[in-house]
Amino acid sequence: MAKKKVENDDFYPEEFMTDEEIDEFYRPKKCNTRKSMAPLFVYFILKQRSSEEHPLRQQDILNILEERPYEIQLERKALSRILHNLCDMTDIFYVNREREGVWM
C-alpha cells in the first residue's frame, strides 16, 4: 500500500494501515474490568461485613462498592442478579437471602 502524503495537520492512521491492522486497532482488548470482577467483590463484601446479626441490604452493598478499594457503580438489577447467582451456588458456600438482607 502506497503511503499518502498528509497535506494538513489532520492525521488519520487508517490511511497508512492495512485492513487487518485497522481491524486489530479497533478491536476491543480483552481484560478484566472492575465491573467484570463485581461478583467476586460482592462475595468478599458478604464474607467480611455480613452476619446473621448484621445482614446487608442491596443499598448497603451498592454503597460499599462505590467506596475504595472497589470504586465501581452497579445498577440495582445487576446486583440482584449477582446475589441470585451466589444464592444458587449453595454447593460452594451458603448465602442466606431474606427480607431483612443478605449474609454469609
GITA-V482674 format. One record per residue. PHI is phi in radians with two decimals (* if undefined). OMEGA is omega as a letter, one per 20 degrees, with the letter a starting at -180 (* if undefined). Layout:
phi=PHI omega=OMEGA
phi=PHI omega=OMEGA
//
This chain:
phi=* omega=a
phi=-1.31 omega=r
phi=-1.37 omega=r
phi=-1.64 omega=r
phi=-1.44 omega=r
phi=-1.57 omega=a
phi=-1.59 omega=r
phi=-2.01 omega=a
phi=-1.37 omega=a
phi=-1.23 omega=r
phi=-2.10 omega=r
phi=-2.13 omega=a
phi=-1.08 omega=a
phi=-1.08 omega=a
phi=-1.20 omega=a
phi=-1.93 omega=a
phi=-2.01 omega=r
phi=-1.39 omega=r
phi=-1.08 omega=r
phi=-1.14 omega=r
phi=-1.15 omega=r
phi=-1.13 omega=r
phi=-1.04 omega=r
phi=-1.15 omega=a
phi=-1.12 omega=a
phi=-1.65 omega=r
phi=-1.23 omega=a
phi=-1.12 omega=r
phi=-1.39 omega=r
phi=-1.55 omega=r
phi=-2.75 omega=r
phi=-1.40 omega=r
phi=-1.57 omega=r
phi=-1.05 omega=a
phi=-1.16 omega=r
phi=-1.22 omega=r
phi=-1.59 omega=a
phi=-0.98 omega=r
phi=-1.04 omega=r
phi=-1.17 omega=r
phi=-1.09 omega=r
phi=-1.10 omega=r
phi=-1.03 omega=r
phi=-1.07 omega=r
phi=-1.09 omega=r
phi=-1.11 omega=a
phi=-1.15 omega=a
phi=-1.56 omega=a
phi=-2.03 omega=a
phi=-2.08 omega=r
phi=-2.73 omega=r
phi=-1.12 omega=r
phi=-1.38 omega=a
phi=-2.32 omega=r
phi=-1.27 omega=r
phi=-1.83 omega=r
phi=-1.49 omega=r
phi=-1.01 omega=a
phi=-1.12 omega=r
phi=-1.08 omega=a
phi=-1.14 omega=r
phi=-1.07 omega=r
phi=-1.15 omega=r
phi=-1.14 omega=a
phi=-1.13 omega=r
phi=-1.35 omega=a
phi=-1.51 omega=r
phi=-1.25 omega=j
phi=-1.60 omega=a
phi=-1.38 omega=r
phi=0.86 omega=r
phi=-2.26 omega=r
phi=-2.02 omega=r
phi=-2.05 omega=r
phi=-1.40 omega=a
phi=-1.04 omega=a
phi=-1.15 omega=r
phi=-1.14 omega=r
phi=-1.13 omega=r
phi=-1.05 omega=r
phi=-1.11 omega=r
phi=-1.08 omega=r
phi=-1.12 omega=r
phi=-1.07 omega=r
phi=-1.14 omega=r
phi=-1.12 omega=r
phi=-1.16 omega=r
phi=-1.27 omega=a
phi=-1.63 omega=a
phi=-1.23 omega=r
phi=-1.28 omega=r
phi=-1.68 omega=r
phi=-2.70 omega=a
phi=-1.85 omega=r
phi=-2.11 omega=r
phi=-1.78 omega=a
phi=-2.18 omega=r
phi=-2.26 omega=a
phi=-1.09 omega=a
phi=-1.33 omega=a
phi=2.66 omega=a
phi=-2.16 omega=r
phi=-2.64 omega=r
phi=-2.04 omega=*
//
